[in-house]
Amino acid sequence: LNTEYRMSSAFIIEEWRDLWSYKGDFVITCFAYVFSQSSLLSLPKLFIENGGGAFAIAYLVSLLFCCLPLIMMELSIGQQCASAPPKSLFNICPLLAGVGSAFILYSLVISSLLASYVSYILSFLVHLFTNIEEANPPWALCSSEWSTVPCVDNLAINNSGQTSLNNVKEFFDLSVLNVTTRIEESGDLQWMLISGIAGSWILVFLALFLGVKWLGKVCYFTFIIPLLLLLTLLVKSLSSNGANHLLQDVFETDWNALLKVETWVQAFAQSLYGTGLCFGAYITLGSFNKRNNNVFGDGLLIIVIHTALSALGFVTLSAMLGIFKSKFSIPSSVVLTDGFSQILNLLASASHFDQPQLWSTLVLMLFLFLFLNILYILMLNVQTSIEDAIGDSAAKFFPRFGISFATCCIGFVASLGYASQAGFYASQLMMKFIDLLCPWTLLAFELFAVAWLYCTCLSFFNWNCAHLLARDTSRLISNKPSKFLLFPFFELLYILPAVPIFIIVIKMWNYNFRDILKDNQASPWMELVGWSVSTVILLPIIIGMLYCTVKTCIHGPGFTLWEKFKYTILSPIRYEVPKVVSVPRYSSTAPGYVLLPHAPLAEPEQFNDIYSDRQQTRVSKI
């Protein structure tokens, strides 16, 4: 096309930006990410509490009509803008550029929490290896170092399932955490946990310091190994007696649950978490793709793999816990929980297998790899944003090695608070409060920016915004079926902001501070701490809006404040810019002049009509 382009460095992707070595690297990295985010620890409990098979229907609907359009949207934004969330969302809508910065802050906070979980798992593994000569894991046998009275060994005749669960919980509290009784009693830093946190950040640094070309190779290993571990645990569980006891309860269907609001809220929230949305991570992953990458095919493949891996993990965990439930005839509500406590229940179940040391090690290694995979992607999100902010010209002064080291050091410092004796209480408090507001607010603003404000005209609400994004994306891909199927899914973006808003309303309606930390472990002033952390994460949105408004109203184009303010929502990647053109002085197009047949010749002069309509220039090269 004979079109002039206003190109910026953000759009010359293939010339300077890192790209995946092979398409397979990108695909495997996405698989590792959704595998790790697939909510293995929460799904069995959610199924039982929300109607079994009815919840499965709601979950699949949310995957298809909510998560799939969102993944395609984020991949498309990343590929077109070739940058991490802060810069990409600025290119979509400058007024909401702070949403991208909030994504990065949110990623850093969650990464610090996950690093503490990695340290707990590493501590368990250290205790296992130091007692490798024993036939049973250390939490299966009573010990004066950590057990309380009464304590019953796993092998004792009078042992019950509840006793085994209590043994693992006590070992975790008194040997791994050396926990205090209340969150206010912070206690001392635990050196074993500090070492585990340091080890987790060293592993993150080693995965990221060479960029995505190296990370893609690392993820082959960190995806295949936990998949093999999960398959091994599945075979072992299904070949043991009692594996179907919990599965029968889980799939007991109550179709009336589909008429309950809570079922749909849990399904949408869990699917968004399980696919790794709410972090802007797919924008970063997509930014390392070529611009003609088929986002529809990739998004569909990610959803299919997520569904398969979630089903695989769901059956494995349900079978393992079903064996434990069958052996001790305890109710499902006792063995089913969520979060890190579910890992403790799995360890209690594995300690009753043959060769319990081996099976406990496999369970711990599985979740070690899963947590590390999430850490890799979230910190790639943070690192890439810093690289974008520094820019290509300053990269020689701030090499990627130094940026990776600096971000990991920041993450290490942020994680140290969870290495204290009250650190586990603090992690629970942060997770519960952050979940109430942060991910859903960020997602709502992101969807609003893309579906309603990404436009080429100076209007606040443009009914073609999501359609424009689909059109821009379809022009870059060559697969004709994908071109056609992109549009109906992108049209869903207009109504999808209602989903996170609906989740926020229901969660706030059901909010009760006493449910945040059980057993009266938190004082009322901790509620203020929790809300303060959530507010700080969302603060970049407000700061970004104020900064963009003030800057545009002072230095932006236009004559009145209202005209200037309109440019805060105008996408720079589809920007209308005035163009200096050379107009002959004596021509019919020169305003104020009439071409005479015998007029003397004169030198043409530069002319720029600032009062004429602004000429549209296409940015993205087609």
Secondary structure as UniProt FT lines:
FT   HELIX           9..11
FT   HELIX           13..16
FT   HELIX           23..36
FT   TURN            40..42
FT   HELIX           43..49
FT   TURN            50..52
FT   HELIX           53..62
FT   HELIX           63..67
FT   HELIX           68..81
FT   HELIX           85..92
FT   HELIX           94..96
FT   HELIX           98..130
FT   TURN            131..133
FT   HELIX           138..140
FT   TURN            144..146
FT   TURN            154..155
FT   TURN            157..158
FT   HELIX           161..171
FT   HELIX           172..177
FT   TURN            183..184
FT   HELIX           191..208
FT   TURN            209..210
FT   HELIX           212..238
FT   TURN            241..243
FT   HELIX           244..250
FT   HELIX           255..259
FT   HELIX           261..274
FT   TURN            275..276
FT   HELIX           281..287
FT   TURN            291..292
FT   HELIX           295..328
FT   HELIX           332..335
FT   HELIX           340..350
FT   TURN            351..352
FT   HELIX           356..390
FT   TURN            393..397
FT   HELIX           400..415
FT   HELIX           416..419
FT   TURN            421..422
FT   HELIX           423..448
FT   HELIX           449..453
FT   TURN            463..464
FT   HELIX           465..474
FT   TURN            475..476
FT   HELIX           480..491
FT   HELIX           492..494
FT   TURN            495..497
FT   HELIX           498..509
FT   HELIX           513..515
FT   TURN            519..520
FT   HELIX           525..555
FT   HELIX           561..566
FT   TURN            567..568
FT   HELIX           572..574
FT   TURN            588..589
FT   TURN            591..592
FT   TURN            597..598
FT   TURN            610..611
//
